[in-house]
Amino acid sequence: MSIHITTARATDPDVAAMLREHLREVEDITPAGSPSIREEDLLKDSAQLWAAWRDGRVVGIVALVQLEEGHGELRSMRTMASARRQGVGAALLARLLADAESAGYRRISLETGVDERFEPARRLYTRRGFDLTGPFGTYPKNSQSVFMTLEL
């Protein structure tokens, strides 16, 4: 069962369903006052999305939002529970980074949670060369966030 990655739109019904699931789950596990994902951020023209497909179904998504020239934010990385630990996240991340570098990005940053449920994602980002940093963009410093950056 191979994974096929395509660019996507947040308005695609399969992608939109996965985004809604992702937003619900993150909202449920993120403490009050922590940075939150807003679906409208992913509908902006500056947002680029990718979807991982297997057997005609979306099994993962990831987004990149431009913060400023040459600096993007990785957003909304999500793999369906049934497809986890099968390389979907790594494949999505590799595609995002390759496309970002081709588009002239020099730095990719991300914010993720400190909760243990975010640990697999943090390990993936670390393996790909992301380093721990402080807040970026409009994020405030807070105890519920982990900030990471990769220089391309």
LUMBALUM-28208 format. One record per residue: residue in one letter; x, y, z of N, C-alpha, C in turn. Coordinates in Angstrom, 2 decimals, padded with zeros to 5 digits. Layout:
<pts>
A, X, Y, Z, X, Y, Z, X, Y, Z;
...
</pts>
This chain:
<pts>
M, 000.84, -001.19, 000.00, 000.00, 000.00, 000.00, 000.88, 001.24, 000.00;
S, 001.02, 001.85, -001.14, 001.88, 003.02, -001.21, 001.10, 004.29, -000.89;
I, 001.87, 005.29, -000.51, 001.32, 006.60, -000.18, 001.59, 007.52, -001.35;
H, 000.58, 008.26, -001.75, 000.71, 009.25, -002.82, 000.40, 010.62, -002.22;
I, 001.32, 011.57, -002.40, 001.13, 012.91, -001.82, 000.84, 013.90, -002.93;
T, -000.21, 014.70, -002.71, -000.60, 015.73, -003.66, -000.77, 017.06, -002.94;
T, -000.70, 018.15, -003.70, -001.12, 019.41, -003.12, -002.64, 019.31, -002.95;
A, -003.17, 020.10, -002.04, -004.59, 019.97, -001.71, -005.17, 021.34, -001.38;
R, -006.47, 021.39, -001.28, -007.17, 022.59, -000.84, -007.97, 022.24, 000.40;
A, -008.05, 023.19, 001.32, -008.82, 022.98, 002.55, -010.30, 022.80, 002.28;
T, -010.74, 023.19, 001.09, -012.15, 023.06, 000.74, -012.50, 021.70, 000.13;
D, -011.49, 020.90, -000.22, -011.75, 019.55, -000.71, -012.47, 018.79, 000.40;
P, -013.58, 018.13, 000.11, -014.36, 017.48, 001.18, -013.57, 016.50, 002.04;
D, -012.71, 015.68, 001.43, -011.92, 014.71, 002.21, -010.91, 015.42, 003.10;
V, -010.26, 016.44, 002.55, -009.28, 017.21, 003.31, -009.98, 018.00, 004.41;
A, -011.11, 018.63, 004.08, -011.86, 019.41, 005.07, -012.31, 018.54, 006.24;
A, -012.75, 017.32, 005.95, -013.17, 016.41, 007.03, -012.00, 016.08, 007.95;
M, -010.84, 015.84, 007.37, -009.67, 015.53, 008.18, -009.24, 016.76, 008.99;
L, -009.30, 017.93, 008.40, -008.96, 019.15, 009.13, -009.90, 019.36, 010.31;
R, -011.19, 019.15, 010.10, -012.15, 019.32, 011.20, -011.85, 018.34, 012.34;
E, -011.53, 017.09, 011.98, -011.18, 016.10, 013.00, -009.93, 016.53, 013.76;
H, -008.95, 017.02, 013.01, -007.70, 017.48, 013.62, -007.96, 018.64, 014.58;
L, -008.73, 019.62, 014.13, -009.02, 020.79, 014.96, -009.77, 020.40, 016.22;
R, -010.73, 019.48, 016.10, -011.48, 019.01, 017.28, -010.54, 018.33, 018.28;
E, -009.69, 017.44, 017.78, -008.80, 016.71, 018.68, -007.83, 017.65, 019.38;
V, -007.23, 018.56, 018.63, -006.28, 019.50, 019.22, -006.98, 020.38, 020.25;
E, -008.18, 020.83, 019.94, -008.92, 021.66, 020.88, -009.22, 020.90, 022.17;
D, -009.53, 019.60, 022.04, -009.84, 018.79, 023.21, -008.65, 018.57, 024.13;
I, -007.44, 018.52, 023.57, -006.27, 018.21, 024.40, -005.40, 019.42, 024.73;
T, -005.75, 020.59, 024.16, -004.95, 021.78, 024.39, -005.53, 022.57, 025.56;
P, -004.74, 022.85, 026.58, -005.24, 023.62, 027.72, -005.70, 025.02, 027.32;
A, -006.65, 025.53, 028.06, -007.16, 026.89, 027.81, -006.00, 027.88, 027.86;
G, -006.04, 028.86, 026.99, -005.01, 029.88, 026.96, -003.82, 029.55, 026.09;
S, -003.77, 028.33, 025.55, -002.68, 027.94, 024.66, -003.00, 028.40, 023.25;
P, -001.97, 028.56, 022.41, -002.23, 028.92, 021.01, -003.14, 027.87, 020.38;
S, -004.02, 028.32, 019.51, -004.93, 027.38, 018.87, -004.89, 027.54, 017.36;
I, -005.24, 026.48, 016.68, -005.30, 026.47, 015.23, -006.66, 027.05, 014.83;
R, -006.65, 027.88, 013.82, -007.90, 028.40, 013.30, -008.05, 027.92, 011.86;
E, -009.19, 027.30, 011.58, -009.41, 026.75, 010.25, -009.29, 027.82, 009.17;
E, -009.72, 029.05, 009.47, -009.66, 030.11, 008.46, -008.22, 030.42, 008.04;
D, -007.25, 030.15, 008.92, -005.85, 030.36, 008.54, -005.46, 029.46, 007.37;
L, -006.07, 028.29, 007.31, -005.72, 027.32, 006.27, -006.50, 027.55, 004.98;
L, -007.45, 028.47, 005.00, -008.21, 028.82, 003.81, -007.61, 030.01, 003.07;
K, -006.65, 030.67, 003.68, -006.02, 031.83, 003.06, -005.20, 031.42, 001.84;
D, -005.06, 032.35, 000.91, -004.26, 032.08, -000.29, -002.80, 031.78, 000.05;
S, -002.33, 032.30, 001.18, -000.93, 032.10, 001.56, -000.67, 030.72, 002.16;
A, -001.73, 029.95, 002.39, -001.57, 028.61, 002.95, -001.48, 027.59, 001.83;
Q, -000.53, 026.69, 001.97, -000.40, 025.58, 001.03, -000.61, 024.29, 001.81;
L, -001.40, 023.41, 001.26, -001.69, 022.13, 001.91, -001.25, 020.97, 001.04;
W, -000.91, 019.88, 001.70, -000.61, 018.62, 001.04, -001.45, 017.55, 001.71;
A, -001.86, 016.57, 000.92, -002.60, 015.43, 001.45, -001.89, 014.15, 001.04;
A, -001.87, 013.21, 001.97, -001.33, 011.88, 001.68, -002.53, 010.97, 001.43;
W, -002.47, 010.25, 000.35, -003.56, 009.37, -000.06, -003.08, 007.92, -000.09;
R, -003.96, 007.04, 000.30, -003.71, 005.60, 000.16, -005.04, 004.95, -000.20;
D, -005.03, 004.19, -001.24, -006.24, 003.50, -001.70, -007.42, 004.46, -001.84;
G, -007.15, 005.66, -002.37, -008.22, 006.62, -002.64, -008.74, 007.37, -001.43;
R, -008.09, 007.22, -000.28, -008.52, 007.90, 000.95, -007.41, 008.79, 001.48;
V, -007.80, 009.93, 002.05, -006.83, 010.81, 002.69, -006.43, 010.17, 004.01;
V, -005.11, 009.99, 004.19, -004.61, 009.40, 005.44, -003.72, 010.37, 006.21;
G, -003.46, 011.54, 005.62, -002.64, 012.53, 006.32, -002.70, 013.87, 005.63;
I, -002.43, 014.92, 006.39, -002.40, 016.28, 005.86, -001.31, 017.07, 006.56;
V, -000.86, 018.12, 005.89, 000.06, 019.08, 006.49, -000.11, 020.39, 005.73;
A, 000.15, 021.50, 006.40, 000.02, 022.81, 005.78, 001.26, 023.65, 006.05;
L, 001.48, 024.61, 005.16, 002.55, 025.58, 005.30, 001.94, 026.95, 005.09;
V, 002.16, 027.84, 006.04, 001.66, 029.20, 005.97, 002.86, 030.14, 005.96;
Q, 002.88, 031.05, 005.01, 003.98, 032.01, 004.94, 003.84, 033.04, 006.05;
L, 004.90, 033.21, 006.83, 004.93, 034.21, 007.88, 005.50, 035.53, 007.37;
E, 006.57, 035.42, 006.61, 007.23, 036.55, 005.98, 008.07, 035.97, 004.85;
E, 008.65, 036.82, 004.06, 009.44, 036.31, 002.94, 010.54, 035.38, 003.45;
G, 010.55, 034.16, 002.93, 011.57, 033.19, 003.28, 011.32, 032.42, 004.57;
H, 010.24, 032.73, 005.28, 009.97, 032.08, 006.57, 008.53, 031.56, 006.56;
G, 008.39, 030.25, 006.74, 007.07, 029.63, 006.76, 006.82, 028.89, 008.06;
E, 005.56, 028.68, 008.33, 005.16, 027.92, 009.52, 004.48, 026.63, 009.10;
L, 005.00, 025.52, 009.59, 004.37, 024.23, 009.40, 003.15, 024.19, 010.30;
R, 001.99, 023.85, 009.74, 000.75, 023.85, 010.51, -000.01, 022.55, 010.27;
S, -000.75, 022.16, 011.26, -001.78, 021.12, 011.14, -001.30, 019.80, 010.57;
M, -000.16, 019.32, 011.01, 000.30, 017.99, 010.62, -000.62, 016.98, 011.28;
R, -001.17, 016.08, 010.47, -002.13, 015.11, 011.00, -002.05, 013.83, 010.20;
T, -002.00, 012.70, 010.90, -002.09, 011.39, 010.26, -003.26, 010.66, 010.91;
M, -004.09, 010.03, 010.09, -005.20, 009.25, 010.63, -004.66, 008.19, 011.58;
A, -005.41, 007.92, 012.62, -004.97, 006.93, 013.62, -004.63, 005.59, 012.97;
S, -005.40, 005.16, 011.99, -005.18, 003.87, 011.35, -003.93, 003.85, 010.47;
A, -003.34, 005.03, 010.20, -002.17, 005.10, 009.33, -000.91, 005.54, 010.07;
R, -001.00, 005.66, 011.38, 000.16, 006.12, 012.14, 001.24, 005.04, 012.20;
R, 002.49, 005.52, 012.33, 003.67, 004.65, 012.40, 003.87, 003.85, 011.11;
Q, 003.43, 004.45, 010.00, 003.58, 003.81, 008.70, 004.29, 004.72, 007.70;
G, 004.90, 005.80, 008.20, 005.68, 006.68, 007.34, 004.90, 007.81, 006.69;
V, 003.62, 007.95, 007.01, 002.81, 009.00, 006.39, 003.31, 010.38, 006.80;
G, 003.51, 010.60, 008.09, 003.99, 011.90, 008.57, 005.35, 012.25, 008.01;
A, 006.25, 011.27, 007.98, 007.59, 011.51, 007.44, 007.53, 011.86, 005.96;
A, 006.65, 011.19, 005.21, 006.52, 011.47, 003.79, 005.93, 012.87, 003.56;
L, 004.93, 013.24, 004.34, 004.35, 014.57, 004.23, 005.37, 015.65, 004.57;
L, 006.11, 015.43, 005.64, 007.11, 016.41, 006.05, 008.20, 016.56, 004.99;
A, 008.65, 015.46, 004.43, 009.67, 015.51, 003.38, 009.16, 016.30, 002.17;
R, 007.92, 016.07, 001.78, 007.36, 016.80, 000.62, 007.23, 018.29, 000.93;
L, 006.72, 018.63, 002.11, 006.59, 020.03, 002.49, 007.94, 020.72, 002.46;
L, 008.96, 020.10, 003.04, 010.28, 020.72, 003.10, 010.89, 020.87, 001.70;
A, 010.73, 019.86, 000.86, 011.27, 019.95, -000.50, 010.57, 021.06, -001.29;
D, 009.25, 021.12, -001.20, 008.51, 022.16, -001.92, 008.81, 023.54, -001.36;
A, 008.95, 023.64, -000.03, 009.25, 024.93, 000.59, 010.62, 025.43, 000.14;
E, 011.60, 024.55, 000.12, 012.94, 024.95, -000.31, 012.92, 025.38, -001.78;
S, 012.21, 024.64, -002.62, 012.10, 025.00, -004.04, 011.42, 026.36, -004.22;
A, 010.51, 026.70, -003.31, 009.78, 027.97, -003.39, 010.56, 029.14, -002.78;
G, 011.77, 028.86, -002.27, 012.60, 029.93, -001.74, 012.53, 030.16, -000.24;
Y, 011.84, 029.28, 000.47, 011.84, 029.41, 001.93, 013.23, 029.08, 002.46;
R, 013.67, 029.82, 003.45, 014.96, 029.58, 004.08, 014.82, 029.05, 005.50;
R, 013.62, 029.18, 006.04, 013.38, 028.74, 007.42, 011.94, 028.27, 007.56;
I, 011.77, 027.16, 008.27, 010.44, 026.64, 008.58, 010.36, 026.51, 010.10;
S, 009.33, 027.10, 010.68, 009.12, 027.04, 012.12, 007.81, 026.33, 012.41;
L, 007.67, 025.87, 013.63, 006.42, 025.24, 014.04, 006.20, 025.41, 015.53;
E, 004.95, 025.29, 015.91, 004.56, 025.27, 017.32, 003.78, 023.99, 017.52;
T, 004.10, 023.28, 018.58, 003.36, 022.07, 018.92, 003.20, 022.02, 020.43;
G, 002.45, 021.06, 020.89, 002.15, 020.99, 022.31, 003.20, 020.24, 023.12;
V, 003.14, 020.43, 024.42, 004.04, 019.75, 025.34, 003.46, 018.41, 025.80;
D, 002.18, 018.21, 025.61, 001.50, 016.98, 026.02, 002.19, 015.76, 025.41;
E, 002.16, 014.65, 026.12, 002.81, 013.44, 025.65, 002.25, 012.95, 024.31;
R, 001.01, 013.30, 023.99, 000.42, 012.89, 022.70, 001.11, 013.56, 021.52;
F, 001.85, 014.64, 021.76, 002.59, 015.31, 020.70, 004.02, 014.78, 020.58;
E, 004.42, 013.88, 021.45, 005.79, 013.38, 021.47, 006.20, 012.72, 020.14;
P, 005.36, 011.88, 019.53, 005.80, 011.30, 018.24, 006.09, 012.38, 017.19;
A, 005.30, 013.42, 017.15, 005.54, 014.51, 016.20, 006.85, 015.22, 016.53;
R, 007.08, 015.49, 017.81, 008.33, 016.16, 018.18, 009.54, 015.32, 017.80;
R, 009.45, 014.01, 017.97, 010.56, 013.12, 017.58, 010.79, 013.18, 016.07;
L, 009.70, 013.18, 015.29, 009.82, 013.28, 013.83, 010.51, 014.58, 013.45;
Y, 010.10, 015.69, 014.03, 010.69, 016.98, 013.70, 012.17, 017.01, 014.07;
T, 012.50, 016.46, 015.22, 013.90, 016.42, 015.65, 014.74, 015.58, 014.69;
R, 014.21, 014.42, 014.28, 014.94, 013.58, 013.32, 015.18, 014.30, 012.00;
R, 014.28, 015.19, 011.61, 014.43, 015.92, 010.35, 015.29, 017.17, 010.51;
G, 015.80, 017.44, 011.72, 016.74, 018.53, 011.91, 016.17, 019.79, 012.55;
F, 014.93, 019.77, 012.95, 014.36, 020.93, 013.64, 015.02, 021.06, 015.01;
D, 015.30, 022.31, 015.40, 015.88, 022.61, 016.70, 014.85, 023.34, 017.55;
L, 014.96, 023.13, 018.86, 014.11, 023.88, 019.79, 014.48, 025.35, 019.74;
T, 013.48, 026.20, 019.71, 013.69, 027.65, 019.69, 012.66, 028.29, 020.60;
G, 012.61, 029.59, 020.57, 011.59, 030.32, 021.31, 010.43, 030.65, 020.39;
P, 009.47, 031.41, 020.90, 008.31, 031.80, 020.10, 008.73, 032.56, 018.85;
F, 007.91, 032.49, 017.83, 008.13, 033.19, 016.57, 006.79, 033.79, 016.14;
G, 006.85, 034.66, 015.15, 005.61, 035.26, 014.66, 004.87, 035.97, 015.78;
T, 003.59, 035.67, 015.90, 002.75, 036.31, 016.93, 002.55, 035.43, 018.15;
Y, 003.25, 034.30, 018.23, 003.08, 033.41, 019.38, 003.66, 034.02, 020.64;
P, 002.92, 033.97, 021.73, 003.50, 034.40, 023.01, 004.26, 033.23, 023.64;
K, 005.20, 033.54, 024.48, 005.87, 032.49, 025.25, 004.84, 031.91, 026.21;
N, 004.76, 030.59, 026.28, 003.82, 029.95, 027.21, 004.31, 028.55, 027.54;
S, 003.83, 028.01, 028.62, 004.31, 026.72, 029.11, 003.69, 025.53, 028.39;
Q, 002.74, 025.76, 027.51, 002.06, 024.66, 026.83, 002.54, 024.45, 025.40;
S, 003.52, 025.24, 024.98, 004.00, 025.16, 023.60, 005.47, 024.77, 023.53;
V, 005.80, 024.05, 022.48, 007.17, 023.76, 022.09, 007.34, 024.41, 020.72;
F, 008.39, 025.23, 020.58, 008.67, 025.92, 019.32, 009.93, 025.32, 018.71;
M, 009.87, 025.05, 017.41, 011.00, 024.45, 016.72, 011.20, 025.15, 015.38;
T, 012.45, 025.16, 014.91, 012.77, 025.79, 013.63, 013.82, 024.96, 012.90;
L, 013.69, 024.95, 011.58, 014.66, 024.31, 010.71, 015.15, 025.34, 009.70;
E, 016.45, 025.51, 009.63, 017.04, 026.36, 008.59, 017.27, 025.50, 007.36;
L, 016.73, 025.93, 006.24, 016.86, 025.13, 005.00, 018.13, 025.50, 004.26;
</pts>
